Amino acid sequence: MKAAVYYGKDDLRVEEMPVPEISAGELLVRVHASGICGSDVMHWYRAGRGPLVLGHEIAGEVVAVGAGVQGYKAGDRICAAHHVPCNTCHYCRGGHHTVCDTLRMTNFYPGGFAEYLRLPAINVDRGVFPLPAEMSYEEATFIEPLACVYRGQRIAGMDMGKTVVVIGSGISGLLHIQLARALGAKVVIATDVETYKLQAAERLGADEAVPAMEDVPARVRSANGGRAADIVILTAGAAAAIRQAFGSVDRGGTILFFAPAAQGATIPLPANDLFWRNEITLTSSYAANYDEHMRAMEFIRQKRVDVAAMISHRLPLTEIREGFRLVEEAKESMKVIILP
């Protein structure tokens, strides 16, 4: 089979490798669609780890079933989580499944940018999601990223009537905009440095799309009757974006750190402004658990989050280098889908 093997920045090779063999409890999946995530082009995070096959936003068809597997058969259309928790440790019992040690060590093989992949038994047990008949494989690649977005908004206390600022209108930001609308946000304000993305933000539900070079806190207050935002979601990790978040959150509000900052970055905190009298919460989220994947799938199935409108490029596996370029440049693209 063909697979895209990542050796390092600017070194992505489409190579031949054996179709994975499966053992008891496992599934072999033919990958029909695989989304490129922003983390796939986060090269400092991948440094020294190649060669490896990336790709975790996958949807495909079961082609072989290992001994003892029940509930699945060849021909089933599925999505699968690449990381799954143990469900029994201190973190899982406390509701923090995504910081579980098991979750951070699990994965499927070799990765989603390949024609076939093997789902280990632990993933089959707690990380496979049968697709509704009306959902395409391309739409299903959004289940994992939307599940992560849903987890973040749940942790941040998203609710009806909230004013939300989404700083950064890349693919995660656009999902946050749509989900905030679906969950009943009263006002949604988006920012970005690129006009293309600001236009996408408005199409997908933002009340205002503010160029990041402007006075974002002032624009937030102008759009919200003089008041700052209840929830600020950072999908950009630049220092300037974080400072804008500090200035855009209201008393009693929450800032969600959804995106990583640059490697080794430290950000000074205006401690008294944030904490002393204003009761501002800084929080973060990572990945998603099983229930959050199921909720995300339902949002997509019901079209409450229109993911099909977010696909800007569909490319064969042989053109994956162009896909990585589009995502890394982050200018005139939204979601780039690889079709192995």
N, C-alpha and C positions, 0 to 999 in steps of 0.2 A: 504494500500500500504506500501511498504518498503521505508525507508528513512534513510540516514546516518546522525545522529545527533551529532554535535560537542559540547562537554562540556568543552573542554580545551585541552591543550597539552597532547598527549598520551591518550586521552579519547574520542574516536570516536566510537559511537555505532549504529549498524544497528537495527532500531526499526520499529514497526508497527505504522502507524498513518492514520487517515481518508484521503481518496481522497478529495482534496479541492472541495468545492462547488463554482460555479461561479454565478455572478449576471449579470445584464444588462451591455453590453459593454465589457464583459470579454471573455477570451478563456481558455479552459482547454486543456493542452498539455500533451501528452504521451512522456516522455523524452526517446529518443533512444540513445543519446550519450552526455556525459558531460566531458569536459576536466578539469583536476586539474591544477589550476593556482598557481604560486609561492606565490601569496598573500594568498591562502588558508592555507598555512603552516607558515604564518608570525604570530606567536603566540602572540607576544607583541601587535599586532594590534587587535587581537581578545580577548585579556584578559578581563575577566569579562562580556563578551557579550553572553556567552552560557547560556542555550542550544539553538542552532540554526542549520539550515540546510544550508550548504555552497553550492557552485557550481553556476557559472554564465556563463560558456562557453558552452552553450547548443544548441542542435538541436533536433527537434522532430516532432511529428505529431499532428495536431489539432484533438481532439476527441469530443469536444462539443463547441458550439458557443452561447454566451449570446445574449439576446434580443437586437436588434438594431445594432448588428455588421454587417457591410457590407464588402464584399470583401474576406471573409474567410469562409471556410466550413470544415466539418469533412473530414479528409483524406489529407488535405493540409500539405505539408512538409515545415517547417519553421525553422528559427533561430530567436532569440529574444534578444534584449538588456535588461539587468537587470536594468540599470539606464537610465532615459530619462529626458531631460530638459523641462522647461516651454516654451521656445522659445519667451518669451515676456519681460523678465527682463533686467536690465542694462547689465548683463554679456552676455546673449544670443544675445542681439542686437549688442554687441561689438564683436561677434564672439567667445566668450569664453563660449560656451555652457557647457563645462565640469566642470566649477566652479559654475554653477547655483545651488542655494539652493534646487530647486526641484529635480534636478538630484541626489543630495546627499541624498535625503530622499526617493527616489523611489526604488522599487525592486519587483521581483516576489515572489510568495509564493508557497511552503516553501523554495525552493532553488533547484538548479540543480541536487543535489545528492539525487534524489527521483524518484520514478516511474512516478509521475504526478506532474504538477505544474499549478498554476493559474496565468494567465497574467492579471493584473489590466487594467482597461479601458485606463488609460493614456499610458501604455506600448503598448497596442493594437493600439492606435491612432498614436504613433510616434516611435515605436521600434520593429516592426515585419518585417522580411525579407523573402519573399517566396524564396525557394531554387530552383536553376536550376535543371532540371531533371538529368543532368549528374553529379551532386555533391552529394557525399555520406553524410550521417549524421556525420560520423567521420570527414570528411574534413570540414564540416560546423562549427564544434566546434572551428575552427581557425578564423572564421570571426571576432569575438570580439577582440581577442588578436592582430590579424593583423591590425585591424582598429586602435587600440591604437598605434601600431608601425608606421603605415602610418601617423597618426597625428603628432607623434614626429618628423618624418623625414620631414614632410611638414614645421613644425615650425622651424626646424633647417636649412631649405633652401636647402634640397637635390636637386641636379640637375645633368645633364649629365656632365661627366668629373671631378667630385669631387673625392678626395681621402678621404676615410672613415676608421676610426678605430672603431671597436666595442669591447669594454672592457667587457668581460664576454660572454661566448658562451653557456649559458643556452638556454631555449626555446625562450625567448625574443631576445637574441643575435642572435640566428640562424634565426629568422624571420627578424631581422634587416639586416643581411648579404644578405639574398635572396632578400629582397625588395630593398636594395641599388643597387644590381645588376640589378634588373628589372627597376629601375629608371635611370640607365645609369652611375653609378659610374665607374670611371676609374680604381681605385685600392681599394680593400677592404682588410683590415688587421684585424684579430681577435685575441683575447687573452683569456686565461683561465688557471686555475690551474690544470685541469684534462685532461689527454691525450685523453680520450674517447671523450671529447667535442671538443678538438682541431681537432681531426680526422673528427668529424661531420662537423665542420666549413669548413674544406677544401672540403669535399664532396659537401657541399651546396653552394660553390661559393667563399670562401675566397681565395685571392691570396697567403696570408701567414697566418699561424696560429702560434702565438708566445706564448710560455709558460710565464705565468704572472711573474714567478720568475726572468726572464731575464730583461735586460735593454730595456724595451718596447719603450721608446722614440728613442733610438738609432736604434732599429730594424725598426721602422717606417720610419725614415729618410733613412736608407739603402735601404728599399724597394721602396722609393718614390723619388729617384734621389737626395737625400740630403735634401729634404724639409719635413716639418711636415705635418700633416693632415688638410684638410679643415674642416672636421667634425669629432668630437670624440663623440661617443655614449656610455654613461655609463649605462650598464645593471647590474652592480655590485655596491653595495654601500659601500664597504670597504674603509677605509681611504687610504690604499695603492693604490687601483684602482683609486681613485680620484686624488691622486698625479700623477699617471701615465698619467691621462687625461691632467692635467695641463702641463706636459712636452711634450705631443704628439701633441698639437694643434698648427697650423701655425698662423702667423700674419694674422689678418683679419678673423680668423676661428671661429668656434662655438663648444661649448661643450654642449651636450644635457644630462641633468640629467633625465634619464628614470626610474631608479630604486630608491627606498628609501634607505637611509642610516639606520644604526642601530638607535633604539629609543634614542632620546636625543643627537645624535651625532652632533658635531660642527667641521668644517674643516677650518683651517687657510688658507687664500687666499694669494698667492704671488701677491699682488695688483698691483705693478708697472709692473711686468712681464706680467700680464694679461690685464691691462686696460690702463696704461698711454700712451704708444706709440704703442701698438700692436693691438688695436681695436678688442680684443677678446670678443665674446659674450658668456655669460653663460645663458642657458635657460632650461626650463623644459616642460613636457607635462603630462597630466593625462587623461585617458579614451579616448573616441571618440564620435563624433556626428553622426547623421544619414548619412550624405553624406560620411563620412569616412568609415562607415560600408559598404555602397554600393560599394565604391571603393575597399575595401578589398575583398568583395565577388567576384568582377570581376577579380581581380588578381588571386584568387584561381580558379575560373571557367576556365580562360584561361591557367592555369598551369604555369603562369609566376612566381608564388611562389608555389613550390611543397610541400604542407603541408603533403601529405600522406607519403613522405619520412622521415618525422620527428616523426612519431608515433613509439615509441619503445615498448609500453605496452598497452594491452587492457585487462581490468579486469571487472568482474561482480561487482555489487554493494556490494555483500557480502564480497568481497576482497578489499574494499576501504582502509582499514588500511594499507595493503601492498602498495597500490598506494601512500598514503601519505608518507610512509617511503621512497619510491623510490624518490619522489620529494624533500623531506626534506634532504635526504643524498646528492642529487645532484651529483652523481658520474656516474654510468653507466645507465642513462636513459635520454631520450629526452622528448617527450610528452607522458603522461600517460592519457589514455582515460577510463572513467568509462562507462559501458554499462548497465544502469538500466533495 
